[in-house]
Amino acid sequence: MKSDPLTFLINKEFVLDKKFYFISGNETTLIEKIKNLILTKFKGVGELNIKRIESVVGLVEETGLFNNKTLFVGKNCKGIEEKTLNNLKSFNGIFVFIQENSQKIKNVKNIFLKDKDSCLIDCYELDKNSKIKILNNFLERNRIKIDQNIYWMLIDRLDDKYIFLENNLSKILELGQENITAQNVNRILTIDETGKEKIFFYLLKKNKEIIGIYRDKITNTSDVNDLYYFCRYFCQLIIESKNQEDYNKKIPKYLFKEKSFLIDVFKKYNSEKKKMLLLLLSTTEKVLRKQSGLSLINGLRFILNIKKITIS
């Protein structure tokens, strides 16, 4: 069967009643969010065994002392076939598979779509209707009332990428009811050129300048993670764009001031550099998952490595 990602985002009472969950699509921040929601839900019922796997071929169930269920998590997992899944149904636990869209996984997605004990979750950029549902849920859950003009400004300007939409809603919540004015909301929805996001736009500056603004603006792990997701978003635009025209269409409209810079950066990339950038993202993602966040030094290395690849 197929489920809407909003089922997991909005309905916090969702039930893990399937054996297999296959999370796919092309919106990586939403894929990550859905995965984390499932993991959190699984932990919340007291079943704490989580095992990361790279292949389902030859997978053997390990019997624990207390016979707790296990959550198997596989990213780009190998060996997924109908016969293999049938063999795994006897395991005491559930499986979560994560893989971004490609021609190679079309048949795999069909397997999960047809299987009654499976859930296929396709994650794409949020459309207007999705943002309306998310915003309505956010306002209701936090008992916030806003002016209609502010409401529709949010719908029009909240980002289509989930991580940025979530971050902006968190900032609005921090304002408090009395401070949710059009002016304050507009400030939140506009990139602050004195803030941490600007570090990415220093990419072609000298290392000394990059390090200087990094040390000035990035002071804790929360800042590092915000910067990482911002940089990852633009790195993925570069990797996924087939040509400059394609890339140009994907640049968010609110970044009109930085558009020429972003295009200059894209021009420096060929297929080989894109592979290097993808490897950097993958390596950094592993560090982030292992440590539940990036340290200040890892964040600085990340941005300097992006520059190194860009100008090489």
N, C-alpha and C positions, 0 to 999 in steps of 0.2 A: 504494500500500500504506500501511498504518498502523503506526506504531511507538510503543511505550511509552516515555515520557520516561526511565524507569528504565534502559532500554537504554543511554542516553548517560551517565546519572549514575553507574552502577555499573560498566559495562564500558568501561574506559578504552581498550580496544583496538578500539573500534568503527571500522568502515571507511566512508569516504565513497564509497559505490558507487552513489549515485543522482545524477541530474542536478538535481532540484528537491527542496527541503526547505521545507515549509510548516508553520510553528510557530504554533499558535493556542491557544485556550482562554481562561480567565478568571483564571488565576493568573500575574500579570505577572512576579513574581520568578522563577518557574520558567521562563517563556518566555525571560527574559533569560539565565538560566543555560544553557539548552540552546543558545541562539544563540552564547553565548561559548565553549562547549565545541566547537562545530562550527568556529568561527573559529580557535580555538587549535589544533585538529587540522589544519586546513588550513595554518596557518602552520608547523606542525611538520614538514611534509613538504617544506619549502623553497619552496613556491609562495606568494609574498608579495603578489600583486596583489589588492587588495580595493577594490571600487568600489561605492559606495552609490548606489542609484537610486530614483527616485520613481514611475517608470512604465516598463512594458515595451513600450509602444507606440512603434514607430519606433526601438527600441534598436539601435544599430550597434556591432558588435564592433571594438575598437581593437587592432590588431596591435602588440605590444610588440617591443622590440629582440631579446629572447631568447625570444619566443613562449611565455612562461609562462602557465599557466592563470590565470583570473581568478575570484575569488569575488564574485558580485554579491549585494548585500544590500539588500533592499527592505522598508521598514516601511510598512504600509498602502498597498502598491504598487498603482497603478492599471493597468487594462487587461489583467488576467489572464483569459484565455479559452483554451479548448482549442486553437484555431487558433494563437493567439499563442505558446503553449508549444511547439507543434510546430515553429514557426519558430526558436525559441531553442535547440533541441536540437543545432543545428550549431555553436553557440558553444563555444569552447575553455575550459570552466570549469564551475562549478556555481552554482546560484542558491539563496539562502536568503530566504524571504519570512516576515515576521512581522506578524501581525494578530490583535488580540483578537476574541473571539466577538461576533457580532451577526447579526441576521437577514439582513443584506446579503451575508454571505460563505458562506451555506449552499451555494449552487451552486458557489462557488469551491472549497470543501473537497471537494466531490464530484469535481471535476476531478482533484485530486491523489490522491484515494482510488482512482480507477479507473486512473490512469496508471501503467504498470509502471516507469517511470523516475523516479517521484516518491515522496516519503516525507511522510506527514501525521503530525504530532506534536501531539496535543492535551494541553495542560497545565492541570490542575485542582489544587485543593488536595489535599494528600497524605492518604490514608486510612491506617488502622492497618496494613494489609498493606504498603503502600509504605514507611511509616516503619520497619517491622521489617526490610525488605530493605536500606534505606539504613543503618540502625544496624548490622546484621550486617556489611555491607560495610566500614563505618567501623572497627569493632572489629577485624575480620580484617586490614584493610590496615595498621592501626597497631599490630597485635599487642597489643591491650589486652584484658585479662580483667576482668570486673566481676561483682559479686554479682548473683544473679537478681533480688533485690528492687530493686536500682538499675536493672537492665535494664528491668523492667516499669514502673518509675517514669518512665524516659525515654520509653518507648513511649507512655505515657498523657499525658505532659505536654509532649513536644516539639511545637512549633508546626506547624500544618498548612500554613503559608506557608513555602516552601522557604528563603528568605533568612534567616529567623529560626532555623529548624532548623539550617542550616549554621553560623550564627554561634555557636549554643550548643554544637555539637559541636566547633568550633574552641576554644572556651573550656575545654571538658572536656579536650581534648588538651593544652592548656597546663598543666593541673593536674599532669600526670605520674601514672604508675600508682599510686604510693603515696598520692597525695592524692585519688584518686577515691573519696570517701566519700559516704554518703547526705546528710550535712550540706552538704558542698561542692557537690554536684550540685544539691541543692535550692536553694541560694543562687543558682546560675547560672540555674536555670529560673524564678526569681522576679524580677520587675522590681525592680531596685535603686532605691529611691526617692531615693537620694543620687547616682545616676548620670546619664548623659547623656540617657537616655530620658525623664527627668522634665521635660525642657525643653518637650516638647509639651504637658504638662499645665499649663504656665505661660502657655498661649496667650492667655488672657483677662486676664493681668496687665498692668501698665503696661510700656511698652517698656524703661524703665530696669531693671526687674526681670528681664525676659527677656534683655537684653544682659548683665546681671551674671552670671546663672547660666550663660549660654552661654560667656562668657569663662572662667568658673571650670571648667566641665566639658569643653568642646571645645578641645583643645589641638593636634590634628594632623588631617591629611586623613582618616585612618582613622576618627576620631571623627565627622567631618563626614559621611562616607558612611554610617556606622551610623545616625546621627540622620536622615539623608535617607530611608533605606529605612523606618525606623520611622514617620516622619511621612507618607511616601507611602502606607504601608499604611492608615493611618487616613483619609487624604484619599480614597483609593479606596473605602473603606467608605461614606463620605458620598456620593460620586458615584454609586455603584452601587446604593445602597439606595433603594427606591421610596417608602418611608414610614418613620415612626418605629418601627413594629412590626417591619418588615423589618430595620431598622438594629439594633434592640435584640437580635435573634436572632444577629446577626453579631459582636457584641462578645465577644471572648474571655473565658471564664469567670474566668481568673486576674486579670482587671482589674476585679474586683467593687468595689474601693475607688474606682476612677476612673469607674465606670459613669455616675453622675449627671452628672459633668463632661462626659463624651463625649456624652451625650444633650442636654445644654444647648447644646453646640456644634452638634450636628446640627439642632436647632430653629432655628438662625439661618440655615439654608441654604434657598434656593429654587432653581429651575431655572437662573436667570441666574447666581447665585453658583456653582453647580456647574460651569457652563461656564467661568467665570473660574478656578476651582480647577484644572480640567482643563488649561486653557491654561498655567497656572503650572507644573504638573507636566511638561507637554510641553516647555516652554521650558527648564526646569531640567535635564531629561533630556538635551537636546541639548548643554548646557554640560558635563554629566557625561561624555558620550560623547566629546566633542571634546577634553576635558582629561584624560580617564582618571581623573576624580575631581573633587570640589568643593573649592574653596579655603575657608579659614576665613571670609572675607568673603562668599563666595557662599552658604555655609551659613546665615550670620546673615540675609542678605537673604531667603533662602527662608523661614525661620520667621517673619520679620516680615511678609512678603507674605501668608503664610497668615492671620496675625492680621488684616491689613488687609482681606482679603476677607471674613473671618468676621464682623467687627464693622461692616462698611460698611452 
